[in-house]
C-alpha cells in the first residue's frame, strides 16, 4: 500500500506563502526557491508550496479545492487560535461553530486555501 505524505498547494507567490506558513506553523522551510518552498512536518509529512505559474502540467484551480485541517486538544484552543488568527487579519470563512464532529472554524490563506481548526468530539 502507498501512503500519501506530501501535500502540495498551488500558490500565486511561493515566497509570500512561505512566510505565511512559516508564521502559522512556527517552522522554517527546509527548501525555498522562487517557484517552490517545502516544509517538513511532524509524522513524516511534507507541505510543498508550488508556483501555480510554473507547475507542470498546468494548474486549472487554486484555493478552495482542499482543506488543511488542524486538530487541537480542546474547544478552548479552537477559540484561542481563532482570536489570534482574527487579530492577525486572516480572512475568516466560518467563525467558531459547533458541528456534528466538534467545535471548528475555517480561515483562508493568501491563496484562499481553507484552513480548518477543530476539536473533535
C-alpha positions in Angstrom: 0.0 0.0 0.0 1.2 3.5 -0.7 0.5 6.4 1.7 0.3 10.0 0.7 2.6 12.0 2.8 3.2 15.0 0.6 0.7 17.9 0.4 1.1 20.4 -2.5 -0.6 23.7 -2.6 -0.5 25.7 -5.8 0.1 29.3 -4.9 0.5 32.7 -6.5 3.8 33.6 -4.8 5.7 30.9 -3.0 7.8 33.4 -1.0 4.7 35.2 0.3 3.0 31.8 1.1 6.2 30.5 2.7 6.3 33.5 5.1 2.6 32.9 5.9 3.1 29.2 6.7 6.4 29.8 8.5 4.5 32.1 10.9 1.4 29.8 11.0 3.4 26.6 11.7 6.2 28.2 13.7 8.5 26.3 11.3 11.1 27.3 8.8 11.0 25.9 5.3 13.8 23.3 4.5 13.9 24.3 0.9 12.9 27.5 -0.9 13.3 28.9 -4.4 11.4 31.5 -6.4 9.0 28.8 -7.6 8.7 26.4 -4.6 9.0 26.1 -0.8 9.0 22.9 1.3 8.1 22.4 5.0 8.8 19.1 6.8 6.0 18.4 9.3 5.7 16.0 12.2 4.8 12.4 11.3 6.8 12.4 8.1 4.5 14.7 6.2 5.7 17.4 3.9 3.9 20.6 2.8 5.0 22.0 -0.6 4.1 25.4 -2.0 4.5 25.4 -5.7 4.0 28.4 -8.0 0.8 27.9 -10.0 2.5 29.6 -12.9 5.3 27.0 -13.2 3.6 23.8 -12.1 3.5 21.1 -14.8 1.1 20.1 -16.0 -0.7 23.5 -15.8 -2.9 24.1 -12.8 -6.5 24.7 -13.5 -7.6 25.5 -10.0 -6.2 27.2 -6.9 -7.6 27.7 -3.4 -10.8 26.2 -2.0 -10.3 22.8 -3.5 -9.0 21.2 -0.3 -8.7 22.0 3.4 -5.7 21.7 5.6 -7.2 20.6 8.9 -5.5 21.1 12.3 -6.9 19.0 15.2 -6.4 20.6 18.6 -6.7 19.4 22.2 -9.7 21.4 23.3 -12.6 23.7 22.3 -10.9 26.5 24.2 -7.8 26.0 22.0 -10.1 26.4 18.9 -11.4 29.7 20.3 -7.8 30.9 21.2 -6.4 30.2 17.7 -9.5 31.9 16.2 -8.9 35.0 18.3 -5.2 35.0 17.3 -5.7 34.5 13.6 -8.6 37.0 13.5 -6.3 39.6 15.2 -3.7 39.0 12.5 -6.2 39.8 9.8 -6.7 36.3 8.3 -9.9 36.0 6.3 -12.4 34.0 8.3 -14.8 31.9 6.2 -16.6 30.3 9.2 -16.4 31.6 12.8 -16.2 29.1 15.7 -19.1 26.8 15.3 -20.4 23.5 16.8 -20.8 20.9 14.1 -21.6 17.2 14.4 -17.9 16.3 14.7 -17.0 19.0 17.2 -16.0 22.7 17.5 -14.4 24.3 14.5 -13.6 27.4 12.4 -12.3 27.9 8.9 -9.8 30.6 7.8 -8.2 31.3 4.4 -4.5 31.5 3.5 -3.3 34.1 1.0 -4.4 31.9 -1.9 -7.8 31.1 -0.5 -6.9 27.6 0.6 -9.1 26.6 3.5 -7.5 26.2 7.0 -9.8 24.3 9.4 -9.0 24.2 13.1 -11.2 21.7 15.0 -11.6 19.9 18.3 -13.1 16.5 17.6 -15.6 15.1 20.0 
